[in-house]
Every structure is written in C-alpha cells, then in structure tokens.
Amino acid sequence: MEQRRQAGAAGALNDLVTRNSSLADRIHAWPKAELHLHLEGAIEPATVVELAARHGEQVAPEEVAARYHYRDFLGFLEAFKWVSSLLREPADYALIAGRLAESLCGQNVIYAEITISAGVMLRRHQDVAKNFAALRTAAERAAAGALKIQWIFDATRQFGPDKAMEVARCAVELRDAGVVAFGLGGDELAVPAQQFRGVYDFVRSQGLHALAHAGEIGTPDEVRQVVEVLGAERIGHGIASVRDPQVMELLGARGIPLEVCPTSNLRTGALGKVSGNSLAGLPEHPVADLFFAGVPLTLSTDDPAMFETNLVQEYEAAASAGLDLAELIRVNEQGFESAFLPQAERQALVVRFREVVEPQGLI
C-alpha cells in the first residue's frame, strides 16, 4: 500500500507539473459538494470577536486563537461549546450562516448540507424554528442562487436519547423548510448506539434521512452499530473502519459513504488514535486505504474555522495521503452522488462537474 501511495502521489505531481497548474488551482475550479460541515464550527475568529461584542463581552483575537488550538478531541468539544455559547439570538445565527454561504461560494461549492447543533439550541432554551428561519434566509440571500443548501439537525450524543428525540421532532417539523436529515454528533463513546434506535426509527418513519458520527475516536464496531442498529445512510468520519476489513466490506456492499475530514482528524487527535501513532501526519491518513478498499467516501472540512482549513486543502491532504488526480476526481463525483437529493438532481450535479474537467482531458 505504501508503494501505491507513493506512486499515486508521484503520478498526480507529474501530471500537475506537466500541465503547469497547481493541484489547488485545479480543485478550486471544480464544482464541489460539502456534506460534513458544522455551522458553528465555521465561525471565523473575527466573527467570534464580533459576536462577543454584540453581547457586551470583550474577547481578543488572541483568546480565540488560543481556544481554537487543543490537544485532543475533548479539548475540541470544549472549544466548540464555548464558541456556540455566543450564539444567543436569531440575528447571531443569521450572521454566521450568511458568512459561511459566502465562503462556500468563494470555494466553488455548488451544493452543501450544513449541520446545525439543534440539540445545543434546545439545551439553551432557544427557539429553534426562529433561529432556523433567520439563518436559512441569510444563507440563501448570500448564496444568491450559486449554491444549493440543505440542512441537517444534529443531536448531541452525550445528552442522551430523550434529548435526541426532541431534536428529531424539530427536524420533522421543519423538513418542508429545508431540513433533509437528522444526525448524531458529539462524543460517540458517551452513550451506546442501541439507546438511539427509537429515535432513528422515528426519523425514518417521517421521511428524513439518517446519519451519525462514528469511528472518529471510537472503534470500527461503532461504525457497524450505527449502520446495522440505527440504519445510518452516511457516516461522519468513520476512519476507524480501516482497522476492520469486514466493516469496510459492509460499507462498500451497502454503498454507505464516509464523510472524511482529514485535517479535523489530525487536529483532534483522531488520526493518531486510529493509526496508533501520536506523531502521524496527513500522509498517514487512511483516506487512500479506504478508497482502494472500495468504501465510498467524500471529503469535507467538518469545522473549517476551528481547524484552519477549507475544502481545497482537504483535497490536497487526500493527495498527500496517496490519492492521485483521477482518484480525487472520483471522490469529487462521490460527493454529489452521496447527497441527500433525488437521483436526477445528483446526476445533474455530476454532469455539471464533468463539463468542467472533460475539456481539460482529465476524464
């Protein structure tokens, strides 16, 4: 596999040099999908300062920078909790949603599914419907027709199944307004997947899609459980699957994509945990191993502001891990194919992408 990684990286590099274009330039020009993206994790430091000032708090940029650096996954959760505590009214959500939509358009993202921490809103006794109406309007205005957005309501796993059911009911109430799926995030080791079976049964019965974070810091069995017990249609992260050929075979056979976020995995320590090497860098990320094993996958940023990344950089990370240009093209197609859209719309997005790369002789 190591030889395959090196050969793939070398092939991609030679192609790029020959064509006198950087990998980043090429990927920036591609129409892209972003499927694993947390709204609250996309708040840039300057916006954090602005939000704090709105509520009479003084937060220096240096403090934000310090909080956006952490040593492990639990440290990241604490930073996420702090940032989201500054979101207190619909106008706050409108501000961050509009700016995120602008950023996505600037990256040539044409389709996005953005995850909202609805469970956190409920825990803070906020009006989810009002917050959602404000942020959706702001995002659509900023996108100006260049970007199609759908929304995922996320429950926090450590809050338990009863609270997750409250999120699920909110998602159902707002499905006609653009909520397309229910997800389960937070600490995957906090509560067994089995306890959320009723929530997922309800979600599916109401016509919503279902997904879950798993195999980020947990074992491959966490991935198996959210597939077999909860019926998840996509998996957030799932990189631990690489440690179990049977789990990879399950994902491939059922066509269940992993939403892979390499920089996030590095910054939270998940990569080190899965690889067994605390010094592992992006070249050691298992994204290529998963791809070559036939596991469908997409590339995403997760919490781009908190991880100081963007979608182009995630493709560059995947290249450093052993995917060549042709393979990155296939991954980009899989992003559209994995979207929670009708088949005709998914195919139309793939065609739109191919219209960009075909004239360049890339496919």
N, C-alpha and C positions, 0 to 999 in steps of 0.2 A: 504493500500500500504506500510505503514511503517513496518508492520509486515512481509510483503512479502520481503521487502528489508533486514530486519534483518535475516530472515530465509535463504534467498539466500546467504547472506554473510557468515552466520554460516556454511551452508552446504558446501560451497566452502572451507572454512577454515578447516573443519573437514576432508574433502577428501584429502586436501593437507598434513595435518599433518599425516594422516594415511599412505599416500604413501611416506612420508619422502622426499618431494620435494617442493620447494617454487613455488608460482604462477609465479614469474618472470622467474625462470628456465624453467618451462613448456612452457610458452608462447614464450620465446626466441627460443625454439627448433621448434616451429611451423613455417612452411612456411606461410608467410603473404603477404597481399596486402596493399599498402599505396596509397590511392586515393585522399587525400586532403593535398597537400604538396607544399608549395611555395618555389621555388628555392632560391629566395633572402632572405627568412626568415630562411633559413637553414645555413647561413654563421656563422660559429663559431667565437667567439671573436678573437682568434689568427689569423684567416684568415682576419678578418676586419683590424687588425693592419698591416698585410702583404699587403693587397690591398692599404691601405692608403700610405704605404711606397713606393709602386710602382709608385705612382703619386706625390711623393715629399711632402707628408703630414705626420706629426708625430701625431699619435693617441696612447695614452697609454691604456693598457688593462683596467685600472680603468675607463676611459672615456666610453669605450664600455660597461662595466658592468653597468655604470650609465644610459646610453642611453637604455639599454635593460631592464630597470625597469621603469614602468609607472603606472599611477593610473587609466587610463580609455582607452577606445577604440581610441579616438582621439590622445592620447599620443602614443599609439602603432603605429598608422598611421604615426606620425611624425618620430618615430624611424625607421620604415620601409623605409620611404622616405630618411632618412639620410644614411642608410646602402646601399641602392640601388644607391645612388649618387656616390659611389666609384666604380661602375661597368661602365667602360668607353670605353672598347675595347673588341674585341672577346676573347683575352687571359684571361681577367678577368673572363668572363663567363665560359671559359674552366676550369679554376682553381676551381671555386666553384662547377661546375657540377661534375667534377671528384671526388672531395672530398665527395660530397653528395652520389654519387653512391657507393663509398667505405663504407660509413656509413650504407647505406641501406643493403648492402650485409652482413655487420657485424651484423645486426639485423635479418638476415634470411628473409628479404623481397625478394620475388621472382618475384613480379610484382608491378610496380609503375606507376602512372600517375602524372607527375610533372608539376605544373603550373608555367608558365613564365609570368612576367609582361611586355608583349609586348607593351602595351599601354604606359608604362613608357619609354621604349626604343624609341618609336616613338616621344614622347614628348621631348626627349633629342636629337633628330635628329640622332639617331644611325641607323646603317644598321642592321635591324632585321635578314635578311637572313644570313649575315656573322656571327652575334653573335650566331644564332641558329646552324649553321653548326659547329662552334667551340665547343659549349657546348655539342652538341649531340655526336660528335666524342669523346670528352673527357669522357663523361659518359659511352659510350659503351665500351671504352677501359678499364675503371676502373671496370665496371661490369663483364667483361671477360666471358660473357655467363651465369653467375649465376643469372642475374637479367634482366627481360624484362622491358623496359621503353617505355612509350608513353607520349606524351606531350600535354598540354593544354595551349592555348594562352589566356591570361586574359586581359580584358579591365577594366579600372578604371572608376567606375560608375560616379564619380563626374566630369569627363572630358566630359561627355555628349555623345549623340548618334552618332554624326558625327565622333568623335574620335574612338568610339567603332566600327563603320563600317570600319575604316582603319585597326583596329586590325583583324576584321573578314576577310577582304580581304587578309591580310598577312597569316592568318591561312589557308585559302583556297589554297593559292599559295604553301604552304609548307606541305600540307596534305600527299603527297606521301613520304615525308621525315620523317614522324612520328608524325605529329600534328593530334591528333584524335578528339579534341573538342575545342569549344570556351566557355569561361566563363566570368562572370561579377563579379568583386570584388570591393573593396573599401568601401565607405560609402553608405550603402543601403538606407539611408534616404535622400541622396542628390538629386536624380532625380527619378521621378516616373517610375516604370517598363514599363508602357504603351509607353513611349517615345522610348524604345528599341525594339518595336515589329518588325519594319522593319529589324533591324539587325539580329534578331533571325530567321525571315522568310528567309533571305538570307543564313544564316548559314545552316539551314536545307535543303534548296534547293540545296546546294552544297555538301551534304552528310556528313557534320560534325555533331558530337554530340553537345548537348547544355546543359549547366548547369549554375547555378548562386548562388551567396551567397545571403541568405535571412533568416530572422528570427534569426539573430545573436544578433543584438541590436534592431531590428525592431519588429513589431507586427506579429501575425500569418497571418494577411492579406497580408503581404509582401510575405510570402511563397505561399499563394493562388495565388497571382498575377503572380509570376514567373512561376507557373505551368500552370495556365489557360490562361494567356495572352502571355507569352513567350514560353511556351512549354518546360520548363526545364526538363531534364530527371533525374537529380540528384540535390540535394540542398546542398550547402555548409553551414554547421551548422544546421540551421532550428530548433533550440531548442525552440524557442518561440511557435512552433506548439503545445507544450504540454498544452498551455493555451486555446486551442480551439479543442474540440473533433471532430468537423466537419472537420477541417483541417487534423487532424490525420487520420480520416476515408478516406479522399481524398487521402492522401499519401499511405495508405495501399491498398486501392482499385485499385489504378493505379500502384502500385508497384514502387513508386518513393523513392529511398533511401535518407536518410540524411547522410551526411559526418560529423560525430560528433567528436569534438575535445575538450574533457573535460578540459584539462589544459589551452588551449587557452581561453576558455570561462571564466575560473577563473581569469586568468591574465589580460584580457581586461575589466573585469567588466561586461561582458555579462551575466554571471551566476547570479550575484547579481541583475541585471536589470530584467531578466526573472523571477527569484524567488521572487522578491520584498524584498529581504533580502541582504543588502550590506555585511553582515558577512557570507553569505553562503559559504560553502566549498565544496570540491568534493563529499562528501557523500550526499549532497543535489542536485547534478546534476540530471537533468531529463532523463538521458540516459535510465535508467531502466524503467521509466514510459512510455517512447516512445516505447521501445522494447515490453513491455507487452501489449501495445495498438495495436500491430500489424504493427507498422511502420518499414519498412526495414531500417537498418542502418549499417554503417561501422564505424570503429574507425580510427582516423588519428591524426597527430601531428600538422598540419597547418604550423606553423613556429617554428620548433623544437629548433633551436639555440636561438631564441629570447624568447622562453618560457621555456628554460632549461628542455626539455623533450625528450622522444623517444617513439617509438611505444609500447614497452613493458610497459612503465609507463602509457600509455593511457589505456591499458587493466587493469592494476592494479587500475586505477582511476574508471573504469567502475565497477570493482568488489566492490570497496568501496561504490559505489552508489547503489548496490543491485543486480548485475548480478552474478550468480554462474558459476561454471566452464563449465557446459553443455551449458549454455546460451552464455558464451564467445566463446565457440566452434562454436555455430550457428552464432554469429556475425562475426567470422573469415571467415566462409564459405560465408556469405553475402558479404564480401569484394571482393571475387573472382567473385561471381555471379553478382555484380554490376559493374564490369569492362567493359570498352568500348572495348570489344573483341567479336569475333564470338562465338556463343553458344558452339561449340565444344571445343574451347580453354578455355572458362570459366569452363566448366565441367572438363576438364583435370586438371586444377589447383585445383579444389575441390577434385578430386580423389587423387591428389598428397598429399594434406593436410591430407586427411583421412587415407592414408597409414602410416602417422606418428602417428596419435592419436589412430587408431584402435588397434594396438598391445598393447597399454597401457590400454586398456579396458575403454576408455573414451567415446566411442560412440558405 
